[in-house]
């Protein structure tokens, strides 16, 4: 019963995480990039603040529940959950090393700042985000297969 609950939490958090990351890439940021510069900057700053509150807990819950699930199971299920958690952990490391410093730059960017600098920050963030999405999708695939 505990094992099933942990697997369900892991699957749900992994699904929400991947869905959120894909939605950010496919919907949120393309819409923001179409705004005039003086609207894009404050909009991105507000979204970055909100994600900064929500995402760390979701990422950690996904990783921890996956490792706990791997410890509670055996065989292929355990191996898949372990692989999924390792992939999500790699995504978190990229986030901490790459995206978070760029988020700090985004939050501190002055309204009268250079648009070229702004766009360079956001392009780098977007490239790192694509790598994170690839890891998230692979991690979710392992998590889903392990939970079946």
Secondary structure, DSSP 8 states (H G I E B T S, - for coil): -HHHHHHHHHHHHHHHHHHHHHHIIIIIHHHHHTS-HHHHHHHHHHHHHHHHHHHHHHHHHHHHHHHHHHHH--HHHHHHHHHHHHHHHHHHHHIIIIIHHHHHHHHH--TTS-HHHHHHHHHHHHHHHHHHHHHHHHHHHHHHHHH-
